[in-house]
Every structure is written in C-alpha cells, then in structure tokens.
C-alpha cells in the first residue's frame, strides 16, 4: 500500500505535547492530516490495520507507556510492509547514546523536543519542511 503523503501518525502519550504538536502544525502545515496514538501498542495496531490509509510519516516519542519508542521503532523496521514509512524520533532526550541507538534501530531522523513553545514550533516546522522536501 502506498503511504498517504499528507497523513502523519503522532505517537505521543502526553496530551499537552499532542496539543502543542497539533497547534504548531496547524499553523505551519495545515495541509497535513494528523492522527494520534497514545502508546506504542496503539501505534503498531494503527500502522498494521488492514485496509487503512497508511501514513507516510511517524512522529515518535520514545518515552511511552508499555511498548516504548525503541521497541516501536524496532518493530516497525522489522516489518517489510512498513519500510516506506519515514520515522522521525521527536523526544526530549539529547543523550548521544540515545541518538545513536535510535539511528541503529532505523530512525530516519532524530529531533530534540524543546520545552519552549516558540522553539518547539520552529523545530517541528523545520523537521516537517525537510521531510516534505524529500517527498515532493
């Protein structure tokens, strides 16, 4: 199934961060359709749902209840049907070891999630602009 280039699955358990992402992208990229999964199991279920429109991009937090972001990343990259899905890790960790681990697991990009909303919006907009430039 060909991914929908306008559809983004945001895997984020924080309602506050979900709202911040929704607000930031509504301003900078209103053409994108956002879906939210609050944990790793919901994300995997959504991405492997038969007949469902497949997102072209997953914005993945690492600190999730249950199946964490690392396991989600590993599971997605182990599924050949999901190979075309771009995965951007969007998390608060700046640890070099964490960044290396995510790239080893198959992340396409690793973006630090700032606390300040203005910077949060700027960083998220830059990540989306870059992703779109690679897919148009």
C-alpha positions as CSV (number, residue, x, y, z in Angstrom):
1,X,0.0,0.0,0.0
2,X,1.3,3.4,-0.9
3,X,1.6,5.8,2.0
4,X,-0.6,8.9,2.1
5,X,1.9,11.8,1.9
6,X,-0.4,14.1,3.8
7,X,-1.0,11.7,6.8
8,X,1.2,11.8,9.9
9,X,0.8,9.5,12.8
10,X,2.0,11.2,16.0
11,X,2.9,8.6,18.7
12,X,2.8,10.7,21.9
13,X,1.4,9.9,25.3
14,X,1.3,13.4,26.7
15,X,-1.9,15.2,26.0
16,X,-0.1,18.5,26.4
17,X,2.5,17.6,23.8
18,X,-0.2,16.3,21.5
19,X,-1.9,19.6,21.7
20,X,1.3,21.5,21.1
21,X,2.1,19.4,18.0
22,X,-1.5,19.9,16.7
23,X,-1.3,23.7,17.2
24,X,2.2,24.0,15.8
25,X,1.5,22.0,12.6
26,X,-2.0,23.6,12.1
27,X,-0.1,26.9,11.7
28,X,2.9,25.8,9.7
29,X,1.5,22.8,7.7
30,X,-2.3,23.0,7.6
31,X,-2.4,20.6,4.7
32,X,-1.2,17.7,6.9
33,X,-3.7,15.3,8.5
34,X,-2.7,14.3,12.0
35,X,-3.7,11.1,13.8
36,X,-2.6,10.4,17.3
37,X,-1.6,7.2,19.1
38,X,-1.1,7.5,22.9
39,X,1.1,4.4,23.2
40,X,3.3,2.0,21.3
41,X,0.7,-0.7,21.0
42,X,-1.9,1.7,19.6
43,X,0.7,2.9,17.0
44,X,1.6,-0.6,15.9
45,X,-2.1,-1.6,15.7
46,X,-2.8,1.6,13.6
47,X,0.1,1.0,11.2
48,X,-0.7,-2.6,10.6
49,X,-4.5,-2.2,10.3
50,X,-5.7,-3.9,7.2
51,X,-7.2,-1.6,4.5
52,X,-6.4,1.6,6.5
53,X,-4.8,4.6,4.9
54,X,-1.1,4.3,5.8
55,X,0.7,7.4,7.0
56,X,3.9,8.4,5.2
57,X,5.4,9.8,8.4
58,X,5.5,8.7,12.0
59,X,6.5,11.3,14.6
60,X,7.6,9.1,17.5
61,X,8.2,9.9,21.1
62,X,10.5,7.5,23.0
63,X,9.0,7.7,26.5
64,X,5.8,5.8,26.1
65,X,3.8,3.5,28.4
66,X,4.0,-0.2,27.7
67,X,5.9,-0.7,24.4
68,X,8.3,2.2,24.4
69,X,9.5,4.1,21.4
70,X,12.6,2.0,20.9
71,X,10.5,-1.2,20.7
72,X,8.0,0.6,18.3
73,X,10.9,1.7,16.1
74,X,12.4,-1.9,16.1
75,X,9.0,-3.5,15.3
76,X,8.3,-1.0,12.5
77,X,11.7,-1.6,10.9
78,X,11.3,-5.3,11.1
79,X,8.1,-5.2,9.1
80,X,8.8,-5.1,5.3
81,X,5.3,-3.7,4.6
82,X,6.3,-0.5,6.6
83,X,9.7,0.1,5.0
84,X,8.5,3.2,3.1
85,X,7.2,4.9,6.3
86,X,9.5,7.7,7.5
87,X,10.1,7.7,11.2
88,X,11.2,10.9,13.0
89,X,12.0,10.4,16.6
90,X,10.8,13.6,18.4
91,X,11.8,13.4,22.0
92,X,13.3,15.3,24.9
93,X,16.4,13.2,25.3
94,X,19.7,14.8,24.0
95,X,21.9,11.8,25.0
96,X,24.4,10.9,22.3
97,X,24.0,7.3,23.2
98,X,20.2,7.6,22.8
99,X,20.6,9.3,19.4
100,X,23.0,6.6,18.2
101,X,20.6,3.8,19.4
102,X,17.7,5.3,17.5
103,X,19.7,5.5,14.3
104,X,20.9,1.9,14.8
105,X,17.2,0.9,15.2
106,X,16.3,2.6,11.9
107,X,15.2,6.1,12.7
108,X,15.2,8.4,9.7
109,X,15.8,11.5,11.8
110,X,16.2,12.4,15.5
111,X,14.8,15.8,16.6
112,X,15.1,17.2,20.1
113,X,11.7,18.3,21.6
114,X,12.3,21.8,23.2
115,X,10.2,22.9,26.2
116,X,9.7,26.5,25.0
117,X,6.7,26.5,22.6
118,X,8.2,29.0,20.2
119,X,11.3,26.9,19.8
120,X,9.1,23.7,19.8
121,X,7.1,25.1,16.9
122,X,10.2,26.2,15.0
123,X,12.0,22.9,15.4
124,X,8.9,20.9,14.4
125,X,8.3,23.2,11.4
126,X,11.9,22.6,10.2
127,X,11.5,18.8,10.5
128,X,8.3,18.9,8.5
129,X,9.7,21.2,5.9
130,X,12.7,18.9,5.5
131,X,10.5,15.7,5.3
132,X,8.2,17.3,2.7
133,X,11.2,18.4,0.6
134,X,12.3,14.8,0.4
135,X,8.9,13.5,-0.6
136,X,7.8,16.0,-3.3
